[in-house]
Amino acid sequence: MIAEEAERGLDAESAAAKERAFLEATRAGRNDVGSRPTGADPVAIAEARLQAARDRLATEIAAKRERIAVVREQIRRFKAGQGPKPHLGPFSFDENRGQQVARAKRWVARAERELAAARARKTTPPVEGAQADPSPVPGGGRHGPRNITAKSERPVARRNVTDPDSRLMHDSHGGTVQGYNAQLAVADDGLILTARVVQDLNDRRQLRPMSQAALDSALLVHQARCLRRCPTVGGCCILISATSKSDGGPHGCSDTGCPCLADWIGPLLFDAGYWTHDNLTVPGPDRLIAPGKTADLPPIGQPQPPPSDADTHPATLMINRLATEEGAALYKRRGATVEPVNGHLKDRTRLRRFARRGLTACQAELTFTAMVLNLGKFCRLAPTRRTAALTA
């Protein structure tokens, strides 16, 4: 059990490392800190948020001071007849006034209230027989902390007596169900390239293995179709990397009749479950990852302004790319590729529950079902296209 907890990151050492990383990211004012680790000290979190708010206020005051200096220089040049008259409007020469400074001050005031409340809850001894304090934990929405009660119990590994390989998974209704996490890699034509059953509760650690599995499957198809029988993808097709400066187009071999141009690896599309900094920056094929649900996607044609301190932050670059017409149209293809396949497996083949138990048995069942779905698509092809595919 201890080894399993360590492997799944549920041991005390992993929990302490997550808490330290969360506090460092919060203190730095990053907006990708994620959810608060269970069992973390609310006072330490409140102190980190107060430090971030104070640093933000100092930054805004320094920016306002620079802006005042620029305006004074413009006024001096205008009086000397060396420049146009500056349009000041409601501009104030007080460095402690201004919209951005006032907003930063509100963040500091809220963080101070959160810290005082967290310290008061920590120093007040609990009354015997009384219920747990329902006060919200530090952090929250635009107008104050959200109504989220503090969690002190660290999660532990639990086993199912009928299927020890299964895990508790979140369902669409907000509850949990005992089962597995099924991962699918679907090509643009709707064929399943690979299907895997994993035990992870979410999809964050599956981008790298699923990307490699999809590339391996595409390589097998390419080797069977290529007229040159090239041993690797690089023999005929270029692999478009997320960090490469390629023009993004496919490059086939010299034979104009070779189907290499149809086998090149294009951008991979992932939903918000794969949104992590590591998944945004890991080497590999070009990819699009949504930062949230469809309603949370940026408006098309309105790129988000980059942060002042990191113009090339991977999250900002991805959000800006999704805000372009090309990026939005490309990510929209995900709803026409993998989602219909998910619906087919669940509603048409009734694969909402595995008939067998154990990770190996469930993997075999999912692989068999994916093969049946692919064969069904092949049999529904027009006779001429089916004959051409068999000949290739």
FILO-197345 format. One line per 2 residues: number of its first residue (from 1); for each residue z, x, y of C-alpha. Coordinates in nm, 2 decimals, m for minus. Example, Ala and Ser with C-alpha at 12.3 -4.5 7.8 and 13.67 -1.06 7.14 Angstrom:
residues 2
1 = 0.78,1.23,m0.45; 0.71,1.37,m0.11
//
This chain:
residues 392
1 = 0.00,0.00,0.00; 0.08,0.29,0.24
3 = m0.25,0.46,0.17; m0.43,0.13,0.22
5 = m0.26,0.07,0.56; m0.35,0.43,0.66
7 = m0.72,0.37,0.56; m0.74,0.04,0.76
9 = m0.56,0.19,1.06; m0.24,m0.02,1.01
11 = 0.01,0.26,0.96; 0.26,0.36,1.23
13 = 0.07,0.67,1.33; m0.26,0.49,1.38
15 = m0.07,0.21,1.58; 0.09,0.48,1.81
17 = m0.25,0.64,1.86; m0.41,0.31,1.96
19 = m0.13,0.24,2.20; m0.16,0.58,2.36
21 = m0.54,0.54,2.40; m0.49,0.19,2.54
23 = m0.24,0.31,2.80; m0.46,0.61,2.90
25 = m0.76,0.38,2.95; m0.55,0.12,3.14
27 = m0.40,0.39,3.37; m0.76,0.52,3.44
29 = m0.86,0.17,3.55; m1.13,0.13,3.28
31 = m1.27,m0.22,3.21; m1.34,m0.16,2.84
33 = m0.99,m0.12,2.72; m1.01,m0.41,2.48
35 = m0.72,m0.62,2.36; m0.36,m0.50,2.39
37 = m0.24,m0.33,2.07; 0.02,m0.53,1.88
39 = 0.37,m0.40,1.93; 0.29,m0.20,2.24
41 = 0.56,m0.17,2.50; 0.50,m0.43,2.78
43 = 0.68,m0.22,3.04; 0.45,0.08,2.97
45 = 0.15,m0.14,3.00; 0.27,m0.28,3.33
47 = 0.34,0.07,3.46; m0.01,0.18,3.36
49 = m0.17,m0.12,3.53; 0.04,m0.06,3.85
51 = m0.08,0.30,3.85; m0.44,0.19,3.82
53 = m0.40,m0.06,4.10; m0.24,0.19,4.33
55 = m0.52,0.44,4.26; m0.78,0.17,4.33
57 = m0.60,0.09,4.66; m0.60,0.46,4.76
59 = m0.98,0.48,4.67; m1.06,0.17,4.88
61 = m0.86,0.30,5.18; m1.04,0.64,5.16
63 = m1.37,0.46,5.14; m1.28,0.25,5.45
65 = m1.17,0.57,5.63; m1.51,0.72,5.56
67 = m1.68,0.41,5.68; m1.48,0.41,6.01
69 = m1.59,0.77,6.06; m1.96,0.68,6.01
71 = m1.93,0.38,6.25; m1.76,0.60,6.52
73 = m2.04,0.85,6.48; m2.30,0.58,6.52
75 = m2.13,0.45,6.84; m2.11,0.81,6.98
77 = m2.49,0.86,6.91; m2.57,0.52,7.08
79 = m2.37,0.61,7.39; m2.54,0.95,7.40
81 = m2.88,0.77,7.38; m2.96,0.93,7.04
83 = m2.97,0.62,6.82; m2.98,0.24,6.80
85 = m2.68,0.02,6.88; m2.48,m0.04,6.56
87 = m2.43,m0.39,6.44; m2.05,m0.41,6.38
89 = m2.00,m0.78,6.33; m1.64,m0.85,6.20
91 = m1.59,m0.48,6.13; m1.23,m0.36,6.18
93 = m1.13,0.00,6.27; m0.80,m0.04,6.09
95 = m0.82,0.14,5.75; m0.56,m0.10,5.61
97 = m0.79,m0.41,5.67; m1.11,m0.52,5.51
99 = m1.22,m0.73,5.21; m1.21,m0.46,4.95
101 = m0.88,m0.32,5.08; m0.72,m0.66,5.08
103 = m0.84,m0.72,4.72; m0.69,m0.39,4.61
105 = m0.36,m0.48,4.78; m0.35,m0.81,4.58
107 = m0.40,m0.62,4.26; m0.11,m0.39,4.35
109 = 0.12,m0.69,4.44; 0.03,m0.86,4.11
111 = 0.09,m0.54,3.91; 0.43,m0.50,4.08
113 = 0.53,m0.86,3.98; 0.42,m0.80,3.63
115 = 0.62,m0.48,3.60; 0.93,m0.64,3.74
117 = 0.90,m0.93,3.50; 0.84,m0.70,3.20
119 = 1.15,m0.49,3.29; 1.36,m0.81,3.34
121 = 1.26,m0.93,2.99; 1.34,m0.59,2.84
123 = 1.68,m0.56,2.99; 1.79,m0.93,2.93
125 = 1.96,m0.94,2.59; 1.83,m1.22,2.36
127 = 2.05,m1.52,2.30; 2.14,m1.57,1.94
129 = 1.95,m1.87,1.79; 1.72,m1.90,2.09
131 = 1.35,m1.90,2.06; 1.13,m1.61,2.15
133 = 1.05,m1.56,2.52; 0.71,m1.74,2.59
135 = 0.65,m1.54,2.91; 0.31,m1.40,2.94
137 = 0.24,m1.03,2.88; 0.11,m0.80,3.15
139 = m0.26,m0.84,3.23; m0.47,m1.15,3.26
141 = m0.71,m1.35,3.46; m0.82,m1.36,3.82
143 = m0.52,m1.56,3.95; m0.25,m1.40,3.74
145 = m0.14,m1.33,3.38; m0.28,m1.55,3.11
147 = m0.04,m1.75,2.90; m0.03,m1.51,2.61
149 = 0.30,m1.45,2.44; 0.40,m1.09,2.35
151 = 0.35,m0.98,1.99; 0.60,m0.74,1.85
153 = 0.52,m0.75,1.48; 0.27,m0.48,1.36
155 = 0.01,m0.61,1.11; 0.06,m0.49,0.75
157 = m0.18,m0.48,0.46; m0.16,m0.79,0.23
159 = m0.32,m0.85,m0.10; m0.48,m1.16,m0.26
161 = m0.36,m1.20,m0.62; m0.69,m1.36,m0.74
163 = m0.93,m1.13,m0.55; m0.76,m0.81,m0.43
165 = m1.08,m0.68,m0.27; m1.11,m0.98,m0.03
167 = m0.95,m0.98,0.32; m0.85,m1.24,0.58
169 = m1.15,m1.32,0.80; m1.17,m1.52,1.12
171 = m1.37,m1.84,1.09; m1.57,m2.04,1.35
173 = m1.28,m2.28,1.40; m1.03,m2.02,1.52
175 = m0.85,m1.99,1.19; m0.86,m1.75,0.90
177 = m1.02,m1.76,0.56; m1.00,m1.53,0.26
179 = m1.33,m1.37,0.20; m1.57,m1.09,0.30
181 = m1.79,m0.99,0.59; m2.16,m1.01,0.50
183 = m2.40,m0.79,0.70; m2.77,m0.85,0.72
185 = m3.06,m0.64,0.86; m3.36,m0.86,0.91
187 = m3.71,m0.74,1.01; m3.92,m0.91,1.28
189 = m4.11,m1.10,1.02; m3.79,m1.25,0.87
191 = m3.76,m1.04,0.56; m3.42,m0.91,0.47
193 = m3.43,m0.53,0.47; m3.07,m0.48,0.35
195 = m2.77,m0.70,0.28; m2.42,m0.56,0.24
197 = m2.07,m0.70,0.18; m1.79,m0.52,0.36
199 = m1.42,m0.57,0.40; m1.39,m0.51,0.77
201 = m1.26,m0.80,0.98; m1.52,m0.74,1.26
203 = m1.86,m0.57,1.29; m1.76,m0.28,1.52
205 = m1.78,m0.01,1.25; m2.10,m0.15,1.09
207 = m2.36,m0.05,1.34; m2.41,0.30,1.21
209 = m2.42,0.22,0.83; m2.64,m0.09,0.88
211 = m2.88,0.10,1.11; m2.92,0.38,0.85
213 = m2.96,0.12,0.57; m3.23,m0.06,0.77
215 = m3.41,0.28,0.83; m3.39,0.37,0.46
217 = m3.54,0.03,0.37; m3.82,0.06,0.63
219 = m3.89,0.41,0.50; m3.95,0.28,0.15
221 = m4.19,0.01,0.27; m4.37,0.27,0.48
223 = m4.40,0.52,0.20; m4.55,0.25,m0.02
225 = m4.80,0.14,0.24; m4.90,0.47,0.41
227 = m5.24,0.59,0.30; m5.13,0.95,0.34
229 = m4.81,0.89,0.12; m4.61,1.08,0.38
231 = m4.26,1.19,0.26; m4.07,1.10,0.58
233 = m4.10,0.86,0.87; m4.19,1.15,1.09
235 = m4.50,1.21,0.89; m4.68,0.92,1.05
237 = m4.44,0.72,1.26; m4.21,0.83,1.54
239 = m3.85,0.71,1.53; m3.77,0.59,1.88
241 = m3.43,0.72,1.96; m3.18,0.56,2.20
243 = m3.15,0.89,2.39; m3.51,1.01,2.37
245 = m3.75,1.02,2.66; m4.04,0.89,2.45
247 = m4.28,0.64,2.59; m4.15,0.39,2.33
249 = m4.49,0.33,2.16; m4.57,0.38,1.79
251 = m4.77,0.68,1.68; m4.95,0.66,1.35
253 = m5.16,0.91,1.15; m5.52,0.99,1.23
255 = m5.65,0.73,0.99; m5.73,0.41,1.19
257 = m5.70,0.19,0.88; m5.35,0.31,0.80
259 = m5.08,0.04,0.85; m4.84,0.30,1.00
261 = m4.87,0.14,1.34; m4.71,m0.18,1.19
263 = m4.43,0.01,1.03; m4.28,0.20,1.32
265 = m3.91,0.15,1.40; m3.85,m0.04,1.72
267 = m3.53,m0.14,1.90; m3.25,m0.28,1.69
269 = m3.08,m0.59,1.82; m2.70,m0.65,1.78
271 = m2.47,m0.93,1.90; m2.15,m0.89,2.10
273 = m1.95,m0.81,1.78; m2.10,m0.46,1.78
275 = m2.01,m0.39,2.15; m1.82,m0.06,2.16
277 = m1.86,0.26,2.35; m1.93,0.45,2.03
279 = m2.20,0.21,1.92; m2.36,0.24,2.27
281 = m2.38,0.62,2.25; m2.42,0.70,1.88
283 = m2.75,0.88,1.81; m3.01,0.68,1.63
285 = m3.28,0.42,1.70; m3.31,0.25,2.03
287 = m3.08,m0.06,2.04; m2.98,m0.36,2.25
289 = m2.62,m0.48,2.22; m2.50,m0.79,2.40
291 = m2.18,m0.75,2.60; m2.08,m1.11,2.52
293 = m2.21,m1.45,2.42; m2.53,m1.60,2.56
295 = m2.35,m1.76,2.85; m2.20,m1.42,2.94
297 = m2.53,m1.23,2.96; m2.63,m1.11,3.30
299 = m2.88,m1.32,3.50; m3.24,m1.21,3.44
301 = m3.39,m1.02,3.73; m3.05,m0.95,3.89
303 = m2.93,m0.61,3.76; m2.56,m0.54,3.80
305 = m2.46,m0.28,4.06; m2.36,0.05,3.89
307 = m2.00,0.17,3.94; m1.95,0.42,4.22
309 = m1.79,0.68,3.99; m2.02,0.66,3.69
311 = m2.38,0.56,3.77; m2.49,0.64,3.41
313 = m2.21,0.47,3.22; m2.36,0.34,2.88
315 = m2.21,m0.01,2.93; m2.36,m0.04,3.28
317 = m2.70,0.09,3.16; m2.70,m0.16,2.88
319 = m2.61,m0.45,3.10; m2.87,m0.36,3.35
321 = m3.13,m0.33,3.08; m3.04,m0.68,2.95
323 = m3.08,m0.81,3.30; m3.45,m0.71,3.31
325 = m3.72,m0.95,3.20; m3.83,m0.71,2.93
327 = m3.48,m0.66,2.79; m3.39,m1.03,2.80
329 = m3.72,m1.12,2.62; m3.66,m0.85,2.36
331 = m3.30,m0.95,2.29; m3.41,m1.31,2.26
333 = m3.60,m1.22,1.95; m3.27,m1.18,1.77
335 = m3.23,m1.56,1.78; m3.56,m1.60,1.60
337 = m3.51,m1.33,1.33; m3.16,m1.29,1.19
339 = m3.01,m1.63,1.29; m3.27,m1.84,1.09
341 = m3.20,m1.62,0.79; m2.83,m1.67,0.83
343 = m2.88,m2.05,0.84; m3.11,m2.04,0.54
345 = m2.86,m1.85,0.33; m2.57,m2.08,0.43
347 = m2.74,m2.43,0.44; m3.04,m2.40,0.22
349 = m2.91,m2.18,m0.06; m2.55,m2.29,m0.01
351 = m2.41,m1.94,0.00; m2.10,m2.03,0.20
353 = m1.88,m1.93,m0.09; m1.93,m1.65,m0.34
355 = m1.92,m1.77,m0.70; m1.78,m1.45,m0.83
357 = m1.48,m1.23,m0.73; m1.45,m0.87,m0.64
359 = m1.65,m0.66,m0.39; m1.90,m0.53,m0.65
361 = m1.97,m0.88,m0.79; m2.01,m1.04,m0.44
363 = m2.24,m0.76,m0.34; m2.46,m0.83,m0.64
365 = m2.46,m1.20,m0.56; m2.57,m1.14,m0.20
367 = m2.84,m0.89,m0.30; m2.98,m1.13,m0.55
369 = m2.98,m1.42,m0.30; m3.16,m1.19,m0.04
371 = m3.42,m1.10,m0.30; m3.48,m1.46,m0.39
373 = m3.53,m1.54,m0.02; m3.77,m1.26,0.03
375 = m3.97,m1.36,m0.28; m3.98,m1.72,m0.15
377 = m4.13,m1.60,0.18; m4.38,m1.39,m0.01
379 = m4.49,m1.68,m0.22; m4.54,m1.90,0.08
381 = m4.79,m1.65,0.23; m5.16,m1.74,0.25
383 = m5.34,m1.63,m0.06; m5.55,m1.37,0.13
385 = m5.24,m1.21,0.29; m5.06,m1.21,m0.04
387 = m5.35,m1.04,m0.21; m5.37,m0.78,0.07
389 = m5.00,m0.71,0.04; m5.02,m0.66,m0.33
391 = m5.32,m0.43,m0.30; m5.14,m0.22,m0.04
//
